[in-house]
């Protein structure tokens, strides 16, 4: 803005809100005004919640999940079958799988995928922690649930290679037609994979 | 989520973020994880900025703008021509006009529009304050810049009627083709208005 129309504290709030994924400079202004209008219902509680999260958030030293306790709620859940570990790229994938399934397994968050072009090597990911967890014993199955991208598949191969000597079954997610998906809109790779992996009705 | 996968403080943060306009339940989770990953660059500062805004934000008692001082930065700006008042529905409209123009005028925020169906009457808006400002004298022109909706136009008429006895020029924004707009996509009302208000080249 050429001329100042509001206080520097509010300008600062708008600038920071604009950095939140899903908000841009325009929607950040709208969000800031909405927060100010709902001062006691939203602005105050959200500020408090951010402060709480800042003070209490921890990365689980076992699986890499985000929680306020370490080991996290998933690792400490005695009702889970901790002999099966689902390996995911990101915490958001862990949460997505938990919403979708009732697998009741343990997880392992890699924190990304191998990407030599971006300078991400095996030491930048939580792969060593996974191998240590498996080497300790008591793990029956590793389900590799990384994204079906080139980097994801490279990472899956790397993990498979490094777990080869250990006594553990390694599986990956099935490729195929998404539920509710239309064949006409699918790429050739997915269609070929779905045909190859066809199942009896 | 059926089973707890993260701490209650983080769940609470996601719930509150989902109430921010522009974010939904899904993008709120993404935003929360992004904030946690950028703990010191974003999570901490944003929490602090919200706290600052909560403590300091004020509604200008003169014009209704949102600021950290009262009267606000616009009302106290001596370089502005305070004899011209632009009347807007919302603070966001004030900010939008300030970004777009260099009118250097004063403003008056109504805080909404007359809407009998929603139970919004003249007493729910900051119309009395506007009439008082004009009655005090020293005001040359009132530019009514409310939205071109039925409610906006009703409000404009109401204000015009109530300022009728006072010695002030009342104008409204021009209707016409938006800059960069294509005629084919415009409604009949806009096209008729643009034709009626045609100007010599």
Interface residues (C-beta under 8 A of the other chain):
Chain A: X1 X2 X3 X4 X5 X6 X7 X8 X9 X10 X12 X13 X16 X17 X19 X20 X21 X22 X23 X27 X29 X30 X31 X32 X33 X34 X35 X36 X39 X42 X43 X44 X45 X46 X47 X49 X50 X51 X52 X53 X54 X56 X57 X65 X66 X67 X68 X69 X72 X73 X74 X77 X90 X91 X92 X94 X95 X98 X99 X102 X104
Chain B: X1 X2 X3 X4 X5 X6 X7 X8 X9 X10 X12 X13 X16 X17 X19 X20 X21 X22 X23 X27 X29 X30 X31 X32 X33 X34 X35 X36 X39 X42 X43 X44 X45 X46 X47 X49 X50 X51 X52 X53 X54 X56 X57 X65 X66 X67 X68 X69 X72 X73 X74 X77 X90 X91 X92 X94 X95 X98 X99 X102 X104
